Amino acid sequence: MSQSSVDVPPKGGFSFDLCKRNDMLTQKGLKAPSFLKTGTTIVGLIFKDGVILGADTRATEGPIVADKNCEKIHYMAPNIYCCGAGTAADTEAVTDMVSSQLRLHRYQTGRDSRVITALTLLKKHLFSYQGHVSAALVLGGVDITGPHLHTIYPHGSTDTLPFATMGSGSLAAMSVFEAKYKEGLTRDEGIKLVAEAICSGIFNDLGSGSNVDICVITKGNKEYLRNYMEPNPRTYVSSKGYSFTKKTEVLLTKITPLSEKVEIVEVAGEAMEE
Amino acid sequence: MGDSQYSFSLTTFSPSGKLVQIEHALTAVGSGQTSLGIKASNGVVIATEKKLPSILVDEASVQKIQHLTPNIGTVYSGMGPDFRVLVRKSRKQAEQYLRLYKEPIPVTQLVRETATVMQEFTQSGGVRPFGVSLLVAGYDDKGPQLYQVDPSGSYFSWKASAMGKNVSNAKTFLEKR
């Protein structure tokens, strides 16, 4: 049976044609393209006045660090932020799409978005792709019903927790939380604990590294502390430069332009009217 | 054969070259509540008369002026329900533009897309034109702008404009001042 254009979703059931094609290709020996994964340690916790989210900033592509300072805390709504682990493109695309849907929804209703709305939109999308959208998220925010923190797994299941960690560094971070978390933390205590948990992931997990990003969301206010901590400062090449003792002598300098320089004179005229 | 014999079918021209349904739509607009807009050097003002059918109606629930984006708003003259539908479509288009280009939609683009929607309803089967004229006011990097969009789908940029009841009085007043 021939398939019509890919844009129209087929009626009834999911279409896994491309998955079958991919399996067939790998069997024939074609190596699948590697994804830019975000290794990652992402955490969230609920404190006295709201929610604190934290993330490291390393993006890996296999054994290579692809981005030393990427942003893993994504904006969803003025009062809701989402940390993403897994395939970077997937987390970006999914959070972008849901953020757009939430904005439209806010216009229609005239109200602030609720965390549970974002949660439901995300899990609906992830479930419909049966785990192929590899995005593991920590969603946190404060809405009219109070502070909320959720984790979302790539297959679409969710948890509601007072503190949560995700990503390859989640075990390292969770050990810090399990030892030191208590209810009713103040803002500074909470930030300190989140930073400690992320650092634990940065130092003990290869997939996480570089700096600590923190986002504090309270009722009516949010603070995005980009690069809150930089425990891995990069030393650059010395500004003095290198000095070499033995130099090659320059005998002759001759410059030959490869092509002629043409002067372009702009004639003042009417711009194209729409 | 007079024009009236062509007035039932929207998608048929009359011998005089008019689409009579659109003329009727403009009449519907002309009997709606007055609304007007004025473009200033540093902004745009739009206003409308909010006359409720009875004092029992909850005045706060009626919103005649709506946001399409944080910097574009709109007001109408004509049929309220048609306005609601257009606002919803326009908001979605503005949002899609923002998602695609990561740029807030310029006023002209949004006006053009809304006008395209209105024109589609004058050339499709089984639908009727919108019974509203919109005044779209916005402020983008080209400065303050004011557009009027008609049921036919045509749009114009105005320095000041009025629509609805008593439009001739309103326009005379605006022209003078």
Interface residues (C-beta under 8 A of the other chain):
Chain A: D96 M97 S100 R103 L104 Y107 Q108 E274
Chain B: H67 R88 R91 K92 E95 L98 R99 T108
